[in-house]
Amino acid sequence: MEKSKRFNTVSKWYTSGMFSEDAAKKMVYNAVRKGWITAEEYKEITGEDYE
């Protein structure tokens, strides 16, 4: 399955360690809301279901 255009960028936000885990997770959550990535990709990045 092809990834969203911004998947790699959003994934790096989460894994970079530049942000606290909570802040990084919120950024990934907001990326879904903005349509940058899918809810399935949110789960792939964070390991949690998007709610």
All heavy atoms as a GROMACS GRO file, in nm:
protein
  423
    1MET      N    1   0.083  -0.119   0.000
    1MET     CA    2   0.000   0.000   0.000
    1MET      C    3   0.088   0.125   0.000
    1MET      O    4   0.185   0.134   0.074
    1MET     CB    5  -0.090  -0.002   0.124
    1MET     CG    6  -0.184   0.113   0.132
    1MET     SD    7  -0.295   0.091   0.272
    1MET     CE    8  -0.338   0.258   0.302
    2GLU      N    9   0.052   0.219  -0.082
    2GLU     CA   10   0.129   0.344  -0.091
    2GLU      C   11   0.101   0.434   0.028
    2GLU      O   12  -0.013   0.446   0.073
    2GLU     CB   13   0.091   0.417  -0.220
    2GLU     CG   14   0.179   0.534  -0.249
    2GLU     CD   15   0.151   0.594  -0.385
    2GLU    OE1   16   0.115   0.519  -0.477
    2GLU    OE2   17   0.165   0.716  -0.398
    3LYS      N   18   0.205   0.493   0.080
    3LYS     CA   19   0.193   0.582   0.196
    3LYS      C   20   0.149   0.721   0.152
    3LYS      O   21   0.172   0.762   0.039
    3LYS     CB   22   0.328   0.595   0.268
    3LYS     CG   23   0.382   0.465   0.320
    3LYS     CD   24   0.299   0.415   0.435
    3LYS     CE   25   0.362   0.289   0.492
    3LYS     NZ   26   0.270   0.210   0.565
    4SER      N   27   0.087   0.793   0.245
    4SER     CA   28   0.050   0.932   0.220
    4SER      C   29   0.175   1.014   0.191
    4SER      O   30   0.285   0.981   0.237
    4SER     CB   31  -0.021   0.990   0.343
    4SER     OG   32  -0.139   0.920   0.369
    5LYS      N   33   0.157   1.122   0.121
    5LYS     CA   34   0.268   1.207   0.078
    5LYS      C   35   0.354   1.255   0.196
    5LYS      O   36   0.476   1.263   0.186
    5LYS     CB   37   0.212   1.327   0.001
    5LYS     CG   38   0.314   1.418  -0.058
    5LYS     CD   39   0.248   1.527  -0.140
    5LYS     CE   40   0.351   1.618  -0.201
    5LYS     NZ   41   0.288   1.722  -0.284
    6ARG      N   42   0.292   1.284   0.308
    6ARG     CA   43   0.365   1.338   0.423
    6ARG      C   44   0.393   1.235   0.532
    6ARG      O   45   0.437   1.270   0.641
    6ARG     CB   46   0.287   1.455   0.481
    6ARG     CG   47   0.276   1.570   0.383
    6ARG     CD   48   0.211   1.689   0.444
    6ARG     NE   49   0.214   1.801   0.352
    6ARG     CZ   50   0.125   1.898   0.350
    6ARG    NH1   51   0.028   1.899   0.438
    6ARG    NH2   52   0.134   1.995   0.263
    7PHE      N   53   0.372   1.108   0.503
    7PHE     CA   54   0.392   1.003   0.603
    7PHE      C   55   0.533   1.007   0.662
    7PHE      O   56   0.550   1.004   0.783
    7PHE     CB   57   0.365   0.864   0.543
    7PHE     CG   58   0.396   0.752   0.637
    7PHE    CD1   59   0.305   0.712   0.732
    7PHE    CD2   60   0.519   0.687   0.633
    7PHE    CE1   61   0.333   0.609   0.821
    7PHE    CE2   62   0.549   0.585   0.721
    7PHE     CZ   63   0.455   0.545   0.815
    8ASN      N   64   0.634   1.013   0.578
    8ASN     CA   65   0.773   1.010   0.627
    8ASN      C   66   0.803   1.129   0.717
    8ASN      O   67   0.868   1.114   0.821
    8ASN     CB   68   0.872   1.004   0.511
    8ASN     CG   69   0.871   0.870   0.442
    8ASN    OD1   70   0.838   0.769   0.501
    8ASN    ND2   71   0.906   0.870   0.316
    9THR      N   72   0.756   1.246   0.680
    9THR     CA   73   0.778   1.366   0.762
    9THR      C   74   0.712   1.351   0.898
    9THR      O   75   0.775   1.376   1.002
    9THR     CB   76   0.723   1.490   0.690
    9THR    OG1   77   0.791   1.504   0.565
    9THR    CG2   78   0.741   1.615   0.774
   10VAL      N   79   0.586   1.311   0.898
   10VAL     CA   80   0.512   1.296   1.024
   10VAL      C   81   0.574   1.188   1.110
   10VAL      O   82   0.589   1.204   1.232
   10VAL     CB   83   0.363   1.268   0.996
   10VAL    CG1   84   0.287   1.239   1.124
   10VAL    CG2   85   0.299   1.386   0.922
   11SER      N   86   0.615   1.079   1.049
   11SER     CA   87   0.680   0.970   1.123
   11SER      C   88   0.808   1.019   1.190
   11SER      O   89   0.836   0.984   1.305
   11SER     CB   90   0.709   0.854   1.028
   11SER     OG   91   0.769   0.748   1.096
   12LYS      N   92   0.885   1.100   1.120
   12LYS     CA   93   1.009   1.154   1.177
   12LYS      C   94   0.981   1.244   1.297
   12LYS      O   95   1.059   1.246   1.392
   12LYS     CB   96   1.089   1.229   1.070
   12LYS     CG   97   1.156   1.136   0.972
   12LYS     CD   98   1.228   1.213   0.864
   12LYS     CE   99   1.280   1.117   0.759
   12LYS     NZ  100   1.340   1.188   0.645
   13TRP      N  101   0.872   1.321   1.291
   13TRP     CA  102   0.835   1.403   1.407
   13TRP      C  103   0.822   1.316   1.531
   13TRP      O  104   0.866   1.351   1.638
   13TRP     CB  105   0.702   1.474   1.386
   13TRP     CG  106   0.698   1.580   1.284
   13TRP    CD1  107   0.805   1.646   1.227
   13TRP    CD2  108   0.581   1.636   1.225
   13TRP    NE1  109   0.759   1.739   1.136
   13TRP    CE2  110   0.622   1.735   1.134
   13TRP    CE3  111   0.445   1.613   1.241
   13TRP    CZ2  112   0.532   1.810   1.059
   13TRP    CZ3  113   0.355   1.686   1.167
   13TRP    CH2  114   0.399   1.783   1.078
   14TYR      N  115   0.757   1.201   1.512
   14TYR     CA  116   0.728   1.114   1.626
   14TYR      C  117   0.854   1.044   1.679
   14TYR      O  118   0.871   1.028   1.798
   14TYR     CB  119   0.623   1.010   1.586
   14TYR     CG  120   0.572   0.929   1.702
   14TYR    CD1  121   0.484   0.984   1.794
   14TYR    CD2  122   0.610   0.797   1.721
   14TYR    CE1  123   0.436   0.912   1.902
   14TYR    CE2  124   0.564   0.723   1.828
   14TYR     CZ  125   0.477   0.781   1.918
   14TYR     OH  126   0.430   0.709   2.024
   15THR      N  127   0.942   1.006   1.588
   15THR     CA  128   1.058   0.926   1.628
   15THR      C  129   1.184   1.007   1.653
   15THR      O  130   1.283   0.952   1.702
   15THR     CB  131   1.088   0.819   1.522
   15THR    OG1  132   1.117   0.883   1.397
   15THR    CG2  133   0.972   0.722   1.506
   16SER      N  134   1.182   1.135   1.624
   16SER     CA  135   1.304   1.215   1.631
   16SER      C  136   1.356   1.238   1.771
   16SER      O  137   1.476   1.262   1.790
   16SER     CB  138   1.281   1.351   1.565
   16SER     OG  139   1.195   1.431   1.645
   17GLY      N  140   1.268   1.235   1.870
   17GLY     CA  141   1.309   1.264   2.006
   17GLY      C  142   1.318   1.414   2.034
   17GLY      O  143   1.356   1.455   2.144
   18MET      N  144   1.283   1.496   1.937
   18MET     CA  145   1.288   1.641   1.955
   18MET      C  146   1.171   1.693   2.038
   18MET      O  147   1.177   1.803   2.091
   18MET     CB  148   1.287   1.711   1.818
   18MET     CG  149   1.413   1.688   1.740
   18MET     SD  150   1.410   1.759   1.572
   18MET     CE  151   1.354   1.924   1.600
   19PHE      N  152   1.066   1.612   2.048
   19PHE     CA  153   0.946   1.651   2.120
   19PHE      C  154   0.915   1.546   2.225
   19PHE      O  155   0.952   1.429   2.210
   19PHE     CB  156   0.826   1.660   2.023
   19PHE     CG  157   0.852   1.748   1.904
   19PHE    CD1  158   0.886   1.692   1.781
   19PHE    CD2  159   0.843   1.885   1.913
   19PHE    CE1  160   0.910   1.771   1.671
   19PHE    CE2  161   0.867   1.965   1.803
   19PHE     CZ  162   0.901   1.909   1.682
   20SER      N  163   0.846   1.586   2.331
   20SER     CA  164   0.802   1.486   2.429
   20SER      C  165   0.709   1.388   2.358
   20SER      O  166   0.651   1.420   2.253
   20SER     CB  167   0.729   1.553   2.545
   20SER     OG  168   0.603   1.602   2.503
   21GLU      N  169   0.692   1.270   2.415
   21GLU     CA  170   0.606   1.171   2.352
   21GLU      C  171   0.463   1.223   2.336
   21GLU      O  172   0.402   1.204   2.231
   21GLU     CB  173   0.604   1.041   2.433
   21GLU     CG  174   0.524   0.932   2.365
   21GLU     CD  175   0.527   0.800   2.438
   21GLU    OE1  176   0.607   0.783   2.531
   21GLU    OE2  177   0.446   0.712   2.402
   22ASP      N  178   0.413   1.291   2.437
   22ASP     CA  179   0.277   1.345   2.430
   22ASP      C  180   0.265   1.449   2.319
   22ASP      O  181   0.168   1.450   2.244
   22ASP     CB  182   0.235   1.407   2.563
   22ASP     CG  183   0.208   1.302   2.670
   22ASP    OD1  184   0.184   1.185   2.636
   22ASP    OD2  185   0.211   1.339   2.789
   23ALA      N  186   0.361   1.539   2.310
   23ALA     CA  187   0.358   1.643   2.207
   23ALA      C  188   0.369   1.581   2.067
   23ALA      O  189   0.298   1.622   1.975
   23ALA     CB  190   0.469   1.744   2.229
   24ALA      N  191   0.457   1.484   2.053
   24ALA     CA  192   0.476   1.419   1.923
   24ALA      C  193   0.349   1.346   1.881
   24ALA      O  194   0.308   1.352   1.765
   24ALA     CB  195   0.595   1.324   1.928
   25LYS      N  196   0.285   1.278   1.976
   25LYS     CA  197   0.162   1.204   1.946
   25LYS      C  198   0.052   1.301   1.905
   25LYS      O  199  -0.025   1.273   1.813
   25LYS     CB  200   0.118   1.122   2.068
   25LYS     CG  201   0.015   1.017   2.035
   25LYS     CD  202  -0.017   0.932   2.154
   25LYS     CE  203   0.104   0.849   2.191
   25LYS     NZ  204   0.079   0.759   2.304
   26LYS      N  205   0.044   1.417   1.970
   26LYS     CA  206  -0.056   1.518   1.935
   26LYS      C  207  -0.031   1.571   1.794
   26LYS      O  208  -0.125   1.594   1.718
   26LYS     CB  209  -0.051   1.632   2.037
   26LYS     CG  210  -0.154   1.739   2.014
   26LYS     CD  211  -0.291   1.688   2.046
   26LYS     CE  212  -0.391   1.804   2.040
   26LYS     NZ  213  -0.527   1.763   2.061
   27MET      N  214   0.095   1.587   1.758
   27MET     CA  215   0.127   1.633   1.623
   27MET      C  216   0.083   1.531   1.518
   27MET      O  217   0.029   1.568   1.414
   27MET     CB  218   0.277   1.660   1.612
   27MET     CG  219   0.322   1.780   1.693
   27MET     SD  220   0.501   1.796   1.708
   27MET     CE  221   0.544   1.843   1.543
   28VAL      N  222   0.106   1.403   1.547
   28VAL     CA  223   0.064   1.297   1.454
   28VAL      C  224  -0.089   1.293   1.446
   28VAL      O  225  -0.147   1.280   1.339
   28VAL     CB  226   0.123   1.160   1.496
   28VAL    CG1  227   0.074   1.050   1.404
   28VAL    CG2  228   0.275   1.165   1.497
   29TYR      N  229  -0.156   1.307   1.562
   29TYR     CA  230  -0.302   1.310   1.567
   29TYR      C  231  -0.355   1.424   1.479
   29TYR      O  232  -0.447   1.405   1.399
   29TYR     CB  233  -0.347   1.329   1.712
   29TYR     CG  234  -0.496   1.334   1.731
   29TYR    CD1  235  -0.568   1.217   1.751
   29TYR    CD2  236  -0.564   1.454   1.730
   29TYR    CE1  237  -0.706   1.220   1.769
   29TYR    CE2  238  -0.702   1.459   1.747
   29TYR     CZ  239  -0.771   1.342   1.768
   29TYR     OH  240  -0.908   1.345   1.784
   30ASN      N  241  -0.295   1.541   1.493
   30ASN     CA  242  -0.338   1.657   1.413
   30ASN      C  243  -0.311   1.637   1.265
   30ASN      O  244  -0.385   1.689   1.181
   30ASN     CB  245  -0.272   1.784   1.465
   30ASN     CG  246  -0.330   1.830   1.596
   30ASN    OD1  247  -0.446   1.802   1.628
   30ASN    ND2  248  -0.251   1.900   1.674
   31ALA      N  249  -0.207   1.562   1.232
   31ALA     CA  250  -0.178   1.534   1.091
   31ALA      C  251  -0.291   1.453   1.028
   31ALA      O  252  -0.324   1.472   0.911
   31ALA     CB  253  -0.045   1.461   1.078
   32VAL      N  254  -0.353   1.364   1.105
   32VAL     CA  255  -0.469   1.289   1.055
   32VAL      C  256  -0.586   1.386   1.034
   32VAL      O  257  -0.653   1.382   0.931
   32VAL     CB  258  -0.509   1.174   1.150
   32VAL    CG1  259  -0.634   1.104   1.099
   32VAL    CG2  260  -0.396   1.074   1.166
   33ARG      N  261  -0.611   1.470   1.131
   33ARG     CA  262  -0.721   1.566   1.122
   33ARG      C  263  -0.707   1.658   1.000
   33ARG      O  264  -0.806   1.696   0.939
   33ARG     CB  265  -0.729   1.651   1.248
   33ARG     CG  266  -0.775   1.570   1.369
   33ARG     CD  267  -0.791   1.652   1.493
   33ARG     NE  268  -0.875   1.767   1.469
   33ARG     CZ  269  -0.873   1.878   1.541
   33ARG    NH1  270  -0.791   1.888   1.644
   33ARG    NH2  271  -0.952   1.978   1.514
   34LYS      N  272  -0.583   1.692   0.966
   34LYS     CA  273  -0.558   1.779   0.852
   34LYS      C  274  -0.557   1.704   0.719
   34LYS      O  275  -0.547   1.765   0.613
   34LYS     CB  276  -0.424   1.851   0.869
   34LYS     CG  277  -0.427   1.952   0.982
   34LYS     CD  278  -0.291   2.018   0.997
   34LYS     CE  279  -0.295   2.119   1.110
   34LYS     NZ  280  -0.168   2.191   1.123
   35GLY      N  281  -0.564   1.571   0.725
   35GLY     CA  282  -0.564   1.491   0.604
   35GLY      C  283  -0.427   1.463   0.548
   35GLY      O  284  -0.413   1.420   0.434
   36TRP      N  285  -0.323   1.487   0.629
   36TRP     CA  286  -0.186   1.462   0.582
   36TRP      C  287  -0.154   1.314   0.579
   36TRP      O  288  -0.077   1.269   0.495
   36TRP     CB  289  -0.086   1.534   0.671
   36TRP     CG  290  -0.088   1.683   0.661
   36TRP    CD1  291  -0.174   1.759   0.586
   36TRP    CD2  292  -0.002   1.773   0.726
   36TRP    NE1  293  -0.145   1.892   0.602
   36TRP    CE2  294  -0.040   1.904   0.688
   36TRP    CE3  295   0.104   1.757   0.814
   36TRP    CZ2  296   0.025   2.017   0.734
   36TRP    CZ3  297   0.169   1.870   0.861
   36TRP    CH2  298   0.130   1.998   0.821
   37ILE      N  299  -0.207   1.239   0.677
   37ILE     CA  300  -0.189   1.093   0.684
   37ILE      C  301  -0.324   1.031   0.719
   37ILE      O  302  -0.417   1.102   0.760
   37ILE     CB  303  -0.082   1.050   0.789
   37ILE    CG1  304  -0.125   1.091   0.931
   37ILE    CG2  305   0.055   1.106   0.753
   37ILE    CD1  306  -0.037   1.035   1.041
   38THR      N  307  -0.333   0.900   0.706
   38THR     CA  308  -0.458   0.829   0.738
   38THR      C  309  -0.457   0.780   0.883
   38THR      O  310  -0.352   0.776   0.948
   38THR     CB  311  -0.475   0.708   0.646
   38THR    OG1  312  -0.371   0.612   0.676
   38THR    CG2  313  -0.469   0.746   0.498
   39ALA      N  314  -0.575   0.740   0.929
   39ALA     CA  315  -0.587   0.684   1.064
   39ALA      C  316  -0.505   0.554   1.074
   39ALA      O  317  -0.447   0.527   1.180
   39ALA     CB  318  -0.734   0.658   1.097
   40GLU      N  319  -0.498   0.479   0.968
   40GLU     CA  320  -0.418   0.356   0.967
   40GLU      C  321  -0.269   0.390   0.982
   40GLU      O  322  -0.195   0.319   1.051
   40GLU     CB  323  -0.442   0.275   0.840
   40GLU     CG  324  -0.579   0.217   0.829
   40GLU     CD  325  -0.686   0.315   0.781
   40GLU    OE1  326  -0.651   0.422   0.724
   40GLU    OE2  327  -0.804   0.288   0.803
   41GLU      N  328  -0.226   0.496   0.919
   41GLU     CA  329  -0.087   0.538   0.931
   41GLU      C  330  -0.058   0.591   1.070
   41GLU      O  331   0.052   0.572   1.123
   41GLU     CB  332  -0.054   0.643   0.823
   41GLU     CG  333  -0.050   0.582   0.685
   41GLU     CD  334  -0.042   0.684   0.573
   41GLU    OE1  335  -0.084   0.800   0.592
   41GLU    OE2  336   0.007   0.646   0.465
   42TYR      N  337  -0.156   0.656   1.133
   42TYR     CA  338  -0.141   0.698   1.272
   42TYR      C  339  -0.110   0.578   1.359
   42TYR      O  340  -0.017   0.581   1.440
   42TYR     CB  341  -0.270   0.766   1.320
   42TYR     CG  342  -0.269   0.802   1.467
   42TYR    CD1  343  -0.223   0.925   1.509
   42TYR    CD2  344  -0.313   0.713   1.566
   42TYR    CE1  345  -0.220   0.960   1.644
   42TYR    CE2  346  -0.312   0.745   1.699
   42TYR     CZ  347  -0.265   0.869   1.738
   42TYR     OH  348  -0.262   0.901   1.871
   43LYS      N  349  -0.184   0.470   1.340
   43LYS     CA  350  -0.161   0.349   1.418
   43LYS      C  351  -0.024   0.290   1.388
   43LYS      O  352   0.046   0.243   1.479
   43LYS     CB  353  -0.269   0.245   1.393
   43LYS     CG  354  -0.253   0.122   1.479
   43LYS     CD  355  -0.371   0.030   1.473
   43LYS     CE  356  -0.350  -0.084   1.572
   43LYS     NZ  357  -0.470  -0.164   1.589
   44GLU      N  358   0.017   0.294   1.264
   44GLU     CA  359   0.149   0.243   1.227
   44GLU      C  360   0.260   0.322   1.295
   44GLU      O  361   0.358   0.265   1.343
   44GLU     CB  362   0.166   0.250   1.075
   44GLU     CG  363   0.295   0.192   1.026
   44GLU     CD  364   0.306   0.192   0.875
   44GLU    OE1  365   0.203   0.196   0.806
   44GLU    OE2  366   0.420   0.188   0.825
   45ILE      N  367   0.244   0.452   1.305
   45ILE     CA  368   0.344   0.538   1.366
   45ILE      C  369   0.345   0.527   1.517
   45ILE      O  370   0.450   0.510   1.580
   45ILE     CB  371   0.325   0.685   1.323
   45ILE    CG1  372   0.352   0.700   1.173
   45ILE    CG2  373   0.416   0.778   1.403
   45ILE    CD1  374   0.308   0.834   1.115
   46THR      N  375   0.226   0.536   1.579
   46THR     CA  376   0.218   0.543   1.726
   46THR      C  377   0.194   0.409   1.793
   46THR      O  378   0.216   0.395   1.913
   46THR     CB  379   0.105   0.638   1.769
   46THR    OG1  380  -0.021   0.583   1.730
   46THR    CG2  381   0.124   0.776   1.712
   47GLY      N  382   0.141   0.312   1.719
   47GLY     CA  383   0.106   0.183   1.778
   47GLY      C  384  -0.029   0.185   1.848
   47GLY      O  385  -0.067   0.088   1.913
   48GLU      N  386  -0.102   0.295   1.835
   48GLU     CA  387  -0.233   0.309   1.900
   48GLU      C  388  -0.339   0.340   1.795
   48GLU      O  389  -0.309   0.400   1.692
   48GLU     CB  390  -0.230   0.423   2.002
   48GLU     CG  391  -0.131   0.399   2.114
   48GLU     CD  392  -0.126   0.514   2.213
   48GLU    OE1  393  -0.208   0.609   2.200
   48GLU    OE2  394  -0.041   0.511   2.301
   49ASP      N  395  -0.463   0.302   1.824
   49ASP     CA  396  -0.572   0.334   1.736
   49ASP      C  397  -0.600   0.484   1.737
   49ASP      O  398  -0.587   0.548   1.840
   49ASP     CB  399  -0.702   0.261   1.776
   49ASP     CG  400  -0.693   0.112   1.749
   49ASP    OD1  401  -0.624   0.071   1.654
   49ASP    OD2  402  -0.758   0.035   1.823
   50TYR      N  403  -0.639   0.536   1.622
   50TYR     CA  404  -0.678   0.678   1.613
   50TYR      C  405  -0.822   0.690   1.660
   50TYR      O  406  -0.909   0.619   1.612
   50TYR     CB  407  -0.665   0.725   1.469
   50TYR     CG  408  -0.709   0.868   1.448
   50TYR    CD1  409  -0.626   0.973   1.478
   50TYR    CD2  410  -0.835   0.897   1.398
   50TYR    CE1  411  -0.664   1.104   1.460
   50TYR    CE2  412  -0.876   1.028   1.378
   50TYR     CZ  413  -0.790   1.131   1.410
   50TYR     OH  414  -0.830   1.261   1.392
   51GLU      N  415  -0.846   0.776   1.755
   51GLU     CA  416  -0.982   0.795   1.807
   51GLU      C  417  -1.024   0.938   1.798
   51GLU      O  418  -0.954   1.028   1.820
   51GLU     CB  419  -0.990   0.749   1.952
   51GLU     CG  420  -0.963   0.600   1.963
   51GLU     CD  421  -0.968   0.554   2.108
   51GLU    OE1  422  -1.020   0.626   2.194
   51GLU    OE2  423  -0.919   0.446   2.133
   0.00000   0.00000   0.00000
